């Protein structure tokens, strides 16, 4: 396992190393605009299985994704509702996760057989720069053993996973606080699945 601190290496080298590790099928931990997340390539089945095992995550729980720009939705989503477009325009990049109708070929390790995919463009953070450096989505599930508090620093990530990861990006403490807000926008009539950083009132005000 490798630990990289962008404050020492520079951001460009850290992004390059993280990107290369993911492209090679590696499993990384990296800071988002809320907590640290675990990242693998969205369609690498072997690494997705490893991620589930490493987190001790139930197989019936979907994995959220992050993307660097809207056009990457074409890789994973079958349709985007008008409600989803309005919410994305207002809150992306930012801590809003949208549930959208998944393309039929997306792995069940991503959708958990729900037919839906959870995705966001993350807010200002290492996660955003990493996502923008890639041409495909990556996972952004919280860096913790399932049932444990999400990690907001690299030390907690290492305590949870020891040598199970290929790379850890240590940017110090992430903002923590509330997680991203999750909204089911797979149909025009939306549903707030999880309250988070963005309030329910702010969500409905956009619509």
N, C-alpha and C positions, 0 to 999 in steps of 0.2 A: 504493500500500500504506500502511496505517495501523498504527502501533505504539501500543498502549495499556499503560500501567503502572498496575495497580490501586492501588499504593501512592500514586500521585499523583491519580488520578481518583476513587478509591473503588471498592469491589468492585461495588456496585450498577450504577454506570454502565458498568463493564467488562463485566459480565454482559449488560446490556441491549444494548450495542454488538455483542458477540459473537453473541448470539441473533438480533438483527436482520440481521446479515451473513449468517448461515447461512440464515435464512428467505428472503432475497433471492437465494439461489443462490451465495453466496460461499464461498471456501475460506479457512479460518483455521488458525492454529497456536495451541495452548494447552497449559498444563502439566497433567499428570495426577499421580497418586500415585507414578508411577515416572519416566517421561520426558515430553518434549513430544510431543503428538500432532497429527495433521492432521484437521480436522473439516469434514464437509459433510453435508447432509441425506441420509438413507439412501435416498430414492427419487428424488433429482434426478439423472437419468441423465447430463445434460450435465456437471454438476459432478463426478460420479463418474469420468467419462472424463478430465476435466481433472486430477483427483487422481492417477489412474494415470500419466498422461503427466508430471506434475510430479515424481513420485517415481521415474520410470523403472521402475515396478513391472511385473513380469510379469503378463500377463492371466490366468494360471492360478493366481494367488494371491488368496485371498479377503481381504476387508476386515473387520476386527473393528469391532464397534459398541459404544457405551455407551448406557445408558438411565438415566433418573432415578428410576424406580420400577418395581416388578414388573409392574404392569398393562400397561405398554408392550410387554411380550412378546407380547401379543395381536396387535400390528401386524406381527410378523415371524416368529413361531414357530407351527408347526402343532400341537405337543404338547410337554408338559413332563413328563419322567419323574419318578418318586418320588426317584430318586437326585439328579437336578438340583435338585429342591425342597429336599432336605436340605442340599445343598452351598450353595445360594443363601441359605438361612436362616442358615447358619453364617457364611459368608464375605462376603456382600454387605451393605453396600458394602465393597469391597475388591478387591485385585489377583488375582481369580480370574475367568478367562474360560471360559465354558461353551460347548461346541459342542452345539447343539440342532437338531432337525429344522426346516428352514425352510418357511414357507408357500410354496405353488407359484408365487405371483406375485412373489416377491422377485427382484430383478435378479441376473443372473449376475455383475454387477460386485461384488456383495456375497458371493455364495456360491461363485463360481468353478465353477459347475456341480457342486458337491458334494452339493447337497441339504441342506446344513447351514449354520448361521449361528453366528458367534462373537460373544458378547455378555457384558457385565458391567455391574454398577453400580459405578462407580469409588469408590475410597476417598477419604478426606477430601482435597480438593484443589479447584482452580478447576474441574477437569473435572466434579466431582460437582455443584457449584453450577450450572454451565452446563447439565448434563443435567437437573437438577431444574427449571430454568426453561423447558424445552422440553416439548412434548407429543409428541415423536417421537424416534426414535433418531438418533444421528449417528455418523460414523466416528471411530475412535480409532487409526488406524494410526500407527506411530512417525514422527516428523518428521525424516526423513533421506532421502537418495537411497538407493535399494535397494542393499544391499551395504555401506553405510557405517555407522559407529556411530550409534546413536540420539542425538538431541540432548537434553541436560539443561539447556540454557539458551537464551535467545532469540538470543544472538549466533551460536551454532552454527546455529540455524534460519535466520537471515538469510544466513549463509555458504553454506548448502546451496541456498537458494531465491531469494535476492535479491528481485526484485520480482514473483515468480510468485504470491505470496499476496495476498489482499485485506486480511487483518488478522492481526497477531501480538499475542498477549497476553503481555506480559513480566512474569512474577512472580519473576524472578531464577532461581536454580538450583532445579531440581526434585530430588527425592530421589535419582533415578538408581538405581544398584544393579542388582538382578535385575529382569527383566520380570515381567509377570503370569504366573501359572501357568495353563496351558491344559488343560482336561479335556474329553474327549469324553463327554458325558452324554446323547447322543441315544438311547441304549438304557440299560436298567437296569444292565447290566454296564458300568461306566465304564472309560475308558482315559486315563491321563495322557499328553498329547501333548507338553507342554513343561514341564519343571520350572522353577519360578520362586520368587517371594517365599514362597508357601505351599508347604510341603514335601509330598512324596508321602505321607509318614507321617501328616501331619495330615489330608490328604484322605481316606485310607482309614479313619482313626479315626472320622470322622463317619458312615461307612456301616457 
